[in-house]
């Protein structure tokens, strides 16, 4: 077990959550329950999986939760690409989110 709050990757994820919430406020209202919700759930899932993995007692379990976090990271990246294509995100906002997502 380890303290997830000390992990740089978890700290960066909290930054991604903040910016994702800020950027999705500008999305059209009809996206509130679709892309906006999906992005918010996925970014939170990244940090949740890291935290949950840190609470496990074996390296294998920890790695499993890190893999789940990676899957959520890919989900966020896919969503922000879609948002850019739909022009819900400016080029600058896309780059800001995409840069934090790598």
PyMOL commands that place a pseudoatom at each C-alpha (Angstrom):
pseudoatom trace, name=CA, resn=UNK, resi=1, chain=A, elem=C, hetatm=0, pos=[0.000, 0.000, 0.000]
pseudoatom trace, name=CA, resn=UNK, resi=2, chain=A, elem=C, hetatm=0, pos=[1.114, 3.531, -0.673]
pseudoatom trace, name=CA, resn=UNK, resi=3, chain=A, elem=C, hetatm=0, pos=[-0.237, 7.051, -0.333]
pseudoatom trace, name=CA, resn=UNK, resi=4, chain=A, elem=C, hetatm=0, pos=[-1.768, 7.881, -3.721]
pseudoatom trace, name=CA, resn=UNK, resi=5, chain=A, elem=C, hetatm=0, pos=[-1.663, 11.621, -2.942]
pseudoatom trace, name=CA, resn=UNK, resi=6, chain=A, elem=C, hetatm=0, pos=[2.137, 11.503, -3.167]
pseudoatom trace, name=CA, resn=UNK, resi=7, chain=A, elem=C, hetatm=0, pos=[2.113, 10.104, -6.714]
pseudoatom trace, name=CA, resn=UNK, resi=8, chain=A, elem=C, hetatm=0, pos=[2.864, 12.683, -9.392]
pseudoatom trace, name=CA, resn=UNK, resi=9, chain=A, elem=C, hetatm=0, pos=[0.551, 10.898, -11.828]
pseudoatom trace, name=CA, resn=UNK, resi=10, chain=A, elem=C, hetatm=0, pos=[-2.374, 11.252, -9.397]
pseudoatom trace, name=CA, resn=UNK, resi=11, chain=A, elem=C, hetatm=0, pos=[-1.560, 14.935, -8.823]
pseudoatom trace, name=CA, resn=UNK, resi=12, chain=A, elem=C, hetatm=0, pos=[-1.526, 15.560, -12.584]
pseudoatom trace, name=CA, resn=UNK, resi=13, chain=A, elem=C, hetatm=0, pos=[-4.856, 13.797, -12.905]
pseudoatom trace, name=CA, resn=UNK, resi=14, chain=A, elem=C, hetatm=0, pos=[-6.396, 16.214, -10.413]
pseudoatom trace, name=CA, resn=UNK, resi=15, chain=A, elem=C, hetatm=0, pos=[-5.191, 19.045, -12.675]
pseudoatom trace, name=CA, resn=UNK, resi=16, chain=A, elem=C, hetatm=0, pos=[-6.800, 17.309, -15.654]
pseudoatom trace, name=CA, resn=UNK, resi=17, chain=A, elem=C, hetatm=0, pos=[-10.070, 16.998, -13.756]
pseudoatom trace, name=CA, resn=UNK, resi=18, chain=A, elem=C, hetatm=0, pos=[-10.087, 20.710, -12.996]
pseudoatom trace, name=CA, resn=UNK, resi=19, chain=A, elem=C, hetatm=0, pos=[-9.481, 21.770, -16.576]
pseudoatom trace, name=CA, resn=UNK, resi=20, chain=A, elem=C, hetatm=0, pos=[-11.958, 19.219, -17.958]
pseudoatom trace, name=CA, resn=UNK, resi=21, chain=A, elem=C, hetatm=0, pos=[-14.668, 20.645, -15.720]
pseudoatom trace, name=CA, resn=UNK, resi=22, chain=A, elem=C, hetatm=0, pos=[-13.762, 24.189, -16.784]
pseudoatom trace, name=CA, resn=UNK, resi=23, chain=A, elem=C, hetatm=0, pos=[-13.780, 23.404, -20.502]
pseudoatom trace, name=CA, resn=UNK, resi=24, chain=A, elem=C, hetatm=0, pos=[-16.992, 21.354, -20.571]
pseudoatom trace, name=CA, resn=UNK, resi=25, chain=A, elem=C, hetatm=0, pos=[-18.997, 24.259, -19.088]
pseudoatom trace, name=CA, resn=UNK, resi=26, chain=A, elem=C, hetatm=0, pos=[-18.970, 25.838, -22.543]
pseudoatom trace, name=CA, resn=UNK, resi=27, chain=A, elem=C, hetatm=0, pos=[-20.400, 22.782, -24.317]
pseudoatom trace, name=CA, resn=UNK, resi=28, chain=A, elem=C, hetatm=0, pos=[-23.909, 22.981, -25.749]
pseudoatom trace, name=CA, resn=UNK, resi=29, chain=A, elem=C, hetatm=0, pos=[-26.689, 22.112, -23.254]
pseudoatom trace, name=CA, resn=UNK, resi=30, chain=A, elem=C, hetatm=0, pos=[-27.691, 19.052, -25.262]
pseudoatom trace, name=CA, resn=UNK, resi=31, chain=A, elem=C, hetatm=0, pos=[-24.259, 17.551, -24.504]
pseudoatom trace, name=CA, resn=UNK, resi=32, chain=A, elem=C, hetatm=0, pos=[-24.757, 17.790, -20.730]
pseudoatom trace, name=CA, resn=UNK, resi=33, chain=A, elem=C, hetatm=0, pos=[-25.728, 14.120, -20.460]
pseudoatom trace, name=CA, resn=UNK, resi=34, chain=A, elem=C, hetatm=0, pos=[-23.564, 12.840, -23.289]
pseudoatom trace, name=CA, resn=UNK, resi=35, chain=A, elem=C, hetatm=0, pos=[-20.013, 14.092, -23.896]
pseudoatom trace, name=CA, resn=UNK, resi=36, chain=A, elem=C, hetatm=0, pos=[-19.856, 16.388, -20.864]
pseudoatom trace, name=CA, resn=UNK, resi=37, chain=A, elem=C, hetatm=0, pos=[-20.925, 13.600, -18.531]
pseudoatom trace, name=CA, resn=UNK, resi=38, chain=A, elem=C, hetatm=0, pos=[-18.695, 11.028, -20.230]
pseudoatom trace, name=CA, resn=UNK, resi=39, chain=A, elem=C, hetatm=0, pos=[-15.601, 13.214, -19.977]
pseudoatom trace, name=CA, resn=UNK, resi=40, chain=A, elem=C, hetatm=0, pos=[-16.229, 14.039, -16.318]
pseudoatom trace, name=CA, resn=UNK, resi=41, chain=A, elem=C, hetatm=0, pos=[-16.791, 10.396, -15.387]
pseudoatom trace, name=CA, resn=UNK, resi=42, chain=A, elem=C, hetatm=0, pos=[-13.707, 9.264, -17.302]
pseudoatom trace, name=CA, resn=UNK, resi=43, chain=A, elem=C, hetatm=0, pos=[-11.321, 11.837, -15.790]
pseudoatom trace, name=CA, resn=UNK, resi=44, chain=A, elem=C, hetatm=0, pos=[-12.560, 11.030, -12.313]
pseudoatom trace, name=CA, resn=UNK, resi=45, chain=A, elem=C, hetatm=0, pos=[-12.162, 7.334, -13.079]
pseudoatom trace, name=CA, resn=UNK, resi=46, chain=A, elem=C, hetatm=0, pos=[-8.470, 7.884, -13.793]
pseudoatom trace, name=CA, resn=UNK, resi=47, chain=A, elem=C, hetatm=0, pos=[-7.780, 9.297, -10.330]
pseudoatom trace, name=CA, resn=UNK, resi=48, chain=A, elem=C, hetatm=0, pos=[-10.131, 6.819, -8.644]
pseudoatom trace, name=CA, resn=UNK, resi=49, chain=A, elem=C, hetatm=0, pos=[-8.361, 3.841, -10.178]
pseudoatom trace, name=CA, resn=UNK, resi=50, chain=A, elem=C, hetatm=0, pos=[-4.948, 5.157, -9.173]
pseudoatom trace, name=CA, resn=UNK, resi=51, chain=A, elem=C, hetatm=0, pos=[-6.185, 5.716, -5.620]
pseudoatom trace, name=CA, resn=UNK, resi=52, chain=A, elem=C, hetatm=0, pos=[-7.868, 2.325, -5.427]
pseudoatom trace, name=CA, resn=UNK, resi=53, chain=A, elem=C, hetatm=0, pos=[-4.782, 0.575, -6.778]
pseudoatom trace, name=CA, resn=UNK, resi=54, chain=A, elem=C, hetatm=0, pos=[-2.660, 2.213, -4.099]
pseudoatom trace, name=CA, resn=UNK, resi=55, chain=A, elem=C, hetatm=0, pos=[-4.917, 0.670, -1.494]
pseudoatom trace, name=CA, resn=UNK, resi=56, chain=A, elem=C, hetatm=0, pos=[-4.294, -2.848, -2.728]
pseudoatom trace, name=CA, resn=UNK, resi=57, chain=A, elem=C, hetatm=0, pos=[-1.771, -5.134, -1.107]
pseudoatom trace, name=CA, resn=UNK, resi=58, chain=A, elem=C, hetatm=0, pos=[-0.185, -6.777, -4.114]
pseudoatom trace, name=CA, resn=UNK, resi=59, chain=A, elem=C, hetatm=0, pos=[1.783, -5.357, -6.996]
pseudoatom trace, name=CA, resn=UNK, resi=60, chain=A, elem=C, hetatm=0, pos=[-0.410, -7.340, -9.397]
pseudoatom trace, name=CA, resn=UNK, resi=61, chain=A, elem=C, hetatm=0, pos=[-3.571, -5.658, -8.056]
pseudoatom trace, name=CA, resn=UNK, resi=62, chain=A, elem=C, hetatm=0, pos=[-1.909, -2.239, -8.169]
pseudoatom trace, name=CA, resn=UNK, resi=63, chain=A, elem=C, hetatm=0, pos=[-0.887, -2.772, -11.797]
pseudoatom trace, name=CA, resn=UNK, resi=64, chain=A, elem=C, hetatm=0, pos=[-4.402, -3.923, -12.684]
pseudoatom trace, name=CA, resn=UNK, resi=65, chain=A, elem=C, hetatm=0, pos=[-5.841, -0.620, -11.431]
pseudoatom trace, name=CA, resn=UNK, resi=66, chain=A, elem=C, hetatm=0, pos=[-3.151, 1.343, -13.259]
pseudoatom trace, name=CA, resn=UNK, resi=67, chain=A, elem=C, hetatm=0, pos=[-4.205, -0.436, -16.444]
pseudoatom trace, name=CA, resn=UNK, resi=68, chain=A, elem=C, hetatm=0, pos=[-7.797, 0.580, -15.739]
pseudoatom trace, name=CA, resn=UNK, resi=69, chain=A, elem=C, hetatm=0, pos=[-6.632, 4.185, -15.272]
pseudoatom trace, name=CA, resn=UNK, resi=70, chain=A, elem=C, hetatm=0, pos=[-4.825, 4.003, -18.615]
pseudoatom trace, name=CA, resn=UNK, resi=71, chain=A, elem=C, hetatm=0, pos=[-8.020, 2.804, -20.259]
pseudoatom trace, name=CA, resn=UNK, resi=72, chain=A, elem=C, hetatm=0, pos=[-9.876, 5.798, -18.823]
pseudoatom trace, name=CA, resn=UNK, resi=73, chain=A, elem=C, hetatm=0, pos=[-7.102, 8.072, -20.059]
pseudoatom trace, name=CA, resn=UNK, resi=74, chain=A, elem=C, hetatm=0, pos=[-7.614, 6.738, -23.578]
pseudoatom trace, name=CA, resn=UNK, resi=75, chain=A, elem=C, hetatm=0, pos=[-11.350, 7.292, -23.190]
pseudoatom trace, name=CA, resn=UNK, resi=76, chain=A, elem=C, hetatm=0, pos=[-10.773, 10.942, -22.244]
pseudoatom trace, name=CA, resn=UNK, resi=77, chain=A, elem=C, hetatm=0, pos=[-8.448, 11.420, -25.184]
pseudoatom trace, name=CA, resn=UNK, resi=78, chain=A, elem=C, hetatm=0, pos=[-11.005, 9.952, -27.567]
pseudoatom trace, name=CA, resn=UNK, resi=79, chain=A, elem=C, hetatm=0, pos=[-13.750, 12.198, -26.164]
pseudoatom trace, name=CA, resn=UNK, resi=80, chain=A, elem=C, hetatm=0, pos=[-11.690, 15.359, -26.512]
pseudoatom trace, name=CA, resn=UNK, resi=81, chain=A, elem=C, hetatm=0, pos=[-10.835, 14.444, -30.108]
pseudoatom trace, name=CA, resn=UNK, resi=82, chain=A, elem=C, hetatm=0, pos=[-14.557, 14.106, -30.793]
pseudoatom trace, name=CA, resn=UNK, resi=83, chain=A, elem=C, hetatm=0, pos=[-15.199, 17.438, -29.072]
pseudoatom trace, name=CA, resn=UNK, resi=84, chain=A, elem=C, hetatm=0, pos=[-12.569, 19.109, -31.221]
pseudoatom trace, name=CA, resn=UNK, resi=85, chain=A, elem=C, hetatm=0, pos=[-14.053, 17.625, -34.390]
pseudoatom trace, name=CA, resn=UNK, resi=86, chain=A, elem=C, hetatm=0, pos=[-17.503, 18.890, -33.340]
pseudoatom trace, name=CA, resn=UNK, resi=87, chain=A, elem=C, hetatm=0, pos=[-15.902, 22.280, -32.605]
pseudoatom trace, name=CA, resn=UNK, resi=88, chain=A, elem=C, hetatm=0, pos=[-16.918, 22.223, -28.946]
pseudoatom trace, name=CA, resn=UNK, resi=89, chain=A, elem=C, hetatm=0, pos=[-13.282, 22.868, -28.087]
pseudoatom trace, name=CA, resn=UNK, resi=90, chain=A, elem=C, hetatm=0, pos=[-11.074, 25.554, -29.550]
pseudoatom trace, name=CA, resn=UNK, resi=91, chain=A, elem=C, hetatm=0, pos=[-7.664, 24.549, -30.777]
pseudoatom trace, name=CA, resn=UNK, resi=92, chain=A, elem=C, hetatm=0, pos=[-6.131, 26.061, -27.649]
pseudoatom trace, name=CA, resn=UNK, resi=93, chain=A, elem=C, hetatm=0, pos=[-8.533, 24.258, -25.296]
pseudoatom trace, name=CA, resn=UNK, resi=94, chain=A, elem=C, hetatm=0, pos=[-7.942, 21.002, -27.134]
pseudoatom trace, name=CA, resn=UNK, resi=95, chain=A, elem=C, hetatm=0, pos=[-4.179, 21.364, -26.849]
pseudoatom trace, name=CA, resn=UNK, resi=96, chain=A, elem=C, hetatm=0, pos=[-4.469, 22.252, -23.174]
pseudoatom trace, name=CA, resn=UNK, resi=97, chain=A, elem=C, hetatm=0, pos=[-6.543, 19.139, -22.441]
pseudoatom trace, name=CA, resn=UNK, resi=98, chain=A, elem=C, hetatm=0, pos=[-4.589, 16.880, -24.763]
pseudoatom trace, name=CA, resn=UNK, resi=99, chain=A, elem=C, hetatm=0, pos=[-1.263, 18.022, -23.338]
pseudoatom trace, name=CA, resn=UNK, resi=100, chain=A, elem=C, hetatm=0, pos=[-2.461, 17.217, -19.827]
pseudoatom trace, name=CA, resn=UNK, resi=101, chain=A, elem=C, hetatm=0, pos=[-3.743, 13.880, -20.984]
pseudoatom trace, name=CA, resn=UNK, resi=102, chain=A, elem=C, hetatm=0, pos=[-0.389, 12.489, -22.086]
for i in range(1, 102): cmd.bond("trace and resi %d" % i, "trace and resi %d" % (i + 1))
show_as sticks, trace
zoom trace
